[in-house]
């Protein structure tokens, strides 16, 4: 993302909360991030939890982006990982 818009513009967009960097190579637009979080809470709220594959398939995304998003939510305490299943807190 940084290479596409340039370093100055990239950090300006991050500072303006228009981009949400999860890793050095995975960045979400704020509106996409918020949509995915809301959809996650609505669709995967049950006590049975959900797998990385469930999440990836629901959003039609790659494993790389799904894993980065879920690990980010684990770090924030939104989700908790248990073996191959995650649960919403």
Secondary structure, 3 states (H helix, E strand, C coil): CHHHHCHHHHHHHHHCCCEEECCCCCEEEHHHHHHHHHHHHHHCCCCCCECHHHHHHHHCCCHHHHHHHHHHHHHHCCEEEECCEEEEC
